[in-house]
Amino acid sequence: MPKKRGVYFVANDSVLELVIAFLNSFRRSNPNIALCLIPFDDDIEDILALRSRYDFSVWDDAAVLRRCDEISLSFHESTKGHFRKLAAWEGEFEEFLYIDSDTAVLRDVEFVFDHLDAFGFVVATSHVPGRAWKETVRTSGKLAPEQYAYAANTGFVASRKGALTLSGITESLPAARELTPHMKLGYEQPFLNYLMVTSGLPYTSLRRLSETTGDRSIPGEVYAWTPGVAARGGDVVAPASPPTLLVHWTEPVKPTGPDGRSVPLYGLWRYYRNLPAPPRPVD
């Protein structure tokens, strides 16, 4: 029997514009795969109005979300909804993708699931110097070099149900908290990196697979602010290889960055934000 597959995203109404662009892009390239919203918080009224048009369900296990909120308080003084992506490992899909809602998905994601035969976790981009960890982690003695070198962006994660569990995550908190001085504590990213590399399961990224195998056909991730990138219509045309699977924004999306320079892919965001919504699915 085929495994039940699906995609989760976390959002609330404060990022509605990003969510619309995400949903337009995702449903254009992935019209049939199951999609589920994990609420960032209770402020989701406007997003709920999009549910039937974009054919997504809404996470309804409030107890799991409360546990994720409690975990966030182990690292932050107030609840951070970003930690609710941890709920995905307790959800309905046997194999899943988690995708940040400040993303445009340009291609079919089905190929990513094939890598779960060999790996417990597959992100889009890893081995990024300065991602997740401070330099001091190297001398902390808490992680092996290959563990902190993974340094993954956790805005796109493929995994399977049970690869992590909330009970296991809770048990790991004391050891993880010892690494807090070495974490770049924006939100959940360093903690989720820690969970993946200490899980005992193999982990990789699409970028790493492309680099180590020499297979330039494996689609990857592009950041909207990267110099030299270019788009035409709804696709990234430079770089041409490897092809672009997803474009990751920084929110809010603006035509210029903090340095006053234009954001290369701002036009691509406008393309998907203004794309007509797909027809309502037929029952």
N, C-alpha and C positions, 0 to 999 in steps of 0.2 A: 504494500500500500504506500503511495507517495506520502512524503512527510508534509505536514502542514506548515506552510511558509507564509511569512508576512513581514510587514515593515511597521516600525513604531516611529513616532515623532513626538517631541515635547513642545508645547506652545501655550501661550495665553493671548488675550486680546491686545496686549501692549505691543505685540509684534505682528499684528494682523496683516500689514502690508507685506512683510516677509513671508508669512504663511501663504498668502494668496499666490505669490510668485512661486513658492515651493510647490504648492499643490498643482498649479498650472503646468509646471515643468514635469513634475513627477507623473501626473496622469497622461501627459502627452506621450511620454516614453514608456510608461508602465500602466496601461489602462486597466489591467485585470487583476493584478496582485492585491491581496488584502492589505489594508492600511488602517492603522489604529492610532488615535490621538491619546497620549498620556498627558493629562492636564498639568501645566506648570504650577497652577494654583486654581482657585475657584473662579477666576475672572476669564471665562471662556464663552460667554453668551454669544458674541459676534462670530466666533469660530464655529460654534454649534450650528449656526444658521447656514454654514457651508457644507454640512455633513452629507446631505443627500446629493448635492451637486457633484461633490468630489468622491463620493462613495467611500467614506471612512467610518469606522466604529470609534467608540470612546471608552477608554479604560474605566471600569466600574467597581474595582476592588479598592475601596477607600482605606481599608486596613493596611494593605501593602504600601499605599502612598504615604500613610502616616509613618510607617517604619522607615521609608526612604527619607522622610523629613527629619526623623530622629537621628538617622545616620549623619545627615548634613550638619547637625548641631555638634557633632564630634569635632568638626573642623572650623565652624563658623559660629559667630555669636547669634545669628538669626537664621531662620530656615531658608535654604536655597533650593528652589525648585529644580535646578539642574541635576540634583542627585536623584530625581525621580526616574531618570533613564535606567537606574538599577532595577526598576520594576520589570523591565523587559525579560529578565532571566526567570521571572516567575509567571510569565504571561501564557497566552493560549497557543502561541506559535512554537512548534518544535524546533524550527530553524528560523532565525529572524535577522533582519537588518534594523539597526537604529540609525536614523539620519537626523541631524540637526535641522531645524526649520529655517535657518538662515543659509539655505543651500538651494541651488538649482541642479536638478538631476537631468542629465542630457541624454542618457542611454538606458537601455534595458538593464536592470540590476540582476537578472536571473543568474548570470555566470558567476557571480560572487559566491552563491550558495555552494557551487561545486567545490570550492576550496575548503569547505567545512569537513570534507572527508579526511583531510590531512591536518587541519588546524582547529583549535578550540576558539581562536579569536583572529579575525582578519579586519584590520582597519584600512583606510585608504592610504594614509601617509604616516610613516614612522621614521625613526632614526633622524630626527630633526634636532640639531644642537640647540639647547636652551628651551626645549619643549618639556613642560611638566616639572623638571627638576632643576634645582640650583646646582652650581658647580660643586658645592660642598658634599653632594651625595656621593661623589667619587671616593671620598675619604671617610665616609660615615661607617663603613663596614657592615651596612645593613642590606645592601643589594650587590649582586655580582655585576661585573662590567656589562655583560650581555643583557642584564635586566634593565639597568638604568639607561643603557644605550638605545633601547627600544623607543623610548620617548615619542609616544604615539599621539596623534590628534584623535580625540575620542568623539568627534562630531559625526563619525561614520564608523560603525562597528557591526560586523557580522559575527554571530555566535549561535549557540543553541541553548534551549531551555535546560536548566540544571547545570550548565558549565560553571555558573556561580549560583549561590542561593543566599537569600537574605540572612538566614541563620549563620551560614558560614562567613558572610561579610561581617556580621556583628561580632563574631568570634575573632575576626582578624583586626578589629579596631585598635586594641591596645598596641599591637606591634606596628600597625600603620601610623598611629599617633606619634610613635617614637621618631618617625621620619618627617614629622611636620616642619621642623626647622629647615629641612632640605627641599620642601615642596614649594613650587610656584602656585600658591593657593589662590588662583583666580576663582575656580569653582571645583567641579568634581574631577577634573582631568588628571591631576597627579594621583589621586586615590584610585581611580579606575585603572590607571597604568599599573599601580602597585598590585591591584587585584589580579590583573591579567598575567603579569610576569611571575607572580607567586602562586598561581593556580595549579601548577604542575602540568598544564596543558600547553601544547605548542602554540606559538603566536607568530603572526607575520603581518605584512601590509601589501597592498597591491603594488605600491612603489617598489618595495623590497623584492617582491616576486619578479617584477619586470627587470630590475637591475641585476639580480642574481642569475636569472635564467636567460637574459638577453632577449626576452620576448617583448618587443616594443608594441605588440598589439594589445597588451593588457591595459585597459583604460584606467586612468588615474584621476587625481584631484588637482585642481588649480585654485589658487587663491586670487580673489578679485583684484587685489592691490599689487599683484606681481608685475614688475616692469616688463614690457615687451609682449604681454599677452594681447590677443586681439580676437574679436568675435565678429561673425557675420550672420545675420538672422538669429536663429536660436542655437547656434553652435559656436564653439571655440575653434578658430582656424589657425591660431598660432599660440603655443606650439602645435604642430600637426601630429607629432609622435612623441609619446604615446597619445592615443585619442583621449579626450576629456570625458570622464564619467560624470563628474560633478564639479560645480563651482561653489566655493565657500566664501560667503561675504563676511564682513564685520558689520554688526548692526549699530546704529541705523545705517542703511545704505545711502551714501551721499555722492554727488558728482565729483567732489574733491575730497582728498584725504587730509589728515591733520597737518601735513606739510604744505598744503595749498595746491598740490599737483592733482591733475584729474585722475579719477579712478578708471583704469583701463577698461573694465568690463561693466561700467555703470549702464551702458546701453543695453547690455544683455539682461541685466536685472529689469530694466524698463520693458524690454520685450516680453519677458515672462509675467511681469506684474500686469501688463495691459493685454495679454493674450486672452481671447474669449474663453470662458470656462467650457469644458467639454460638455456634450449633451448629457442629460440625466441618464444614468444607467437604466436599462430596460430589465425588469424583473423576469 
